């Protein structure tokens, strides 16, 4: 599932064509450390990079 904020960050990340998707998560953590509300975890705040997982061919 792709949420709108994640999609916008992915578009921004890919504006530099030389970037590989495996550095997307570290890029989010360092360049865009935004807090978001995690409703599955007793309504705690977390960061977007904590909610994604990068795999060999994409992200989950």
C-alpha positions as CSV (number, residue, x, y, z in Angstrom):
1,X,0.0,0.0,0.0
2,X,1.3,3.5,-0.8
3,X,0.0,6.4,1.2
4,X,-0.1,9.9,-0.4
5,X,2.8,11.2,1.7
6,X,4.9,8.2,0.9
7,X,4.1,8.6,-2.8
8,X,5.2,12.3,-2.7
9,X,8.4,11.4,-1.0
10,X,9.1,8.6,-3.6
11,X,8.5,11.0,-6.5
12,X,10.9,13.5,-4.8
13,X,13.4,10.8,-4.2
14,X,13.3,9.7,-7.9
15,X,13.7,13.2,-9.2
16,X,17.4,12.3,-9.0
17,X,17.6,9.5,-11.5
18,X,21.0,8.2,-10.2
19,X,19.5,7.1,-6.9
20,X,18.8,3.4,-6.2
21,X,15.7,2.4,-4.3
22,X,17.7,0.6,-1.6
23,X,18.8,4.0,-0.3
24,X,15.2,5.3,-0.1
25,X,14.6,4.3,3.5
26,X,17.9,5.9,4.8
27,X,17.1,9.0,2.7
28,X,13.7,9.3,4.4
29,X,15.3,9.0,7.8
30,X,17.9,11.6,7.2
31,X,16.4,14.0,4.6
32,X,12.7,13.8,5.5
33,X,12.4,12.8,9.2
34,X,8.7,13.6,9.5
35,X,6.5,12.3,12.3
36,X,3.3,10.5,11.4
37,X,0.6,9.0,13.5
38,X,0.7,5.1,13.6
39,X,-2.9,4.1,14.4
40,X,-1.9,0.4,14.6
41,X,0.4,1.1,17.5
42,X,-1.8,2.6,20.2
43,X,-1.9,6.0,18.5
44,X,1.9,6.7,18.8
45,X,3.9,8.9,16.6
46,X,6.6,7.3,14.4
47,X,8.5,8.3,11.3
48,X,7.6,7.3,7.8
49,X,10.8,5.4,7.3
50,X,9.8,3.1,10.2
51,X,6.7,2.0,8.3
52,X,8.3,0.9,5.0
53,X,10.4,-2.1,4.1
54,X,12.7,-2.0,1.1
55,X,13.0,-5.4,-0.7
56,X,15.1,-6.4,-3.7
57,X,12.6,-5.2,-6.2
58,X,10.6,-2.6,-4.4
59,X,9.1,-1.7,-1.1
60,X,6.3,-3.1,1.1
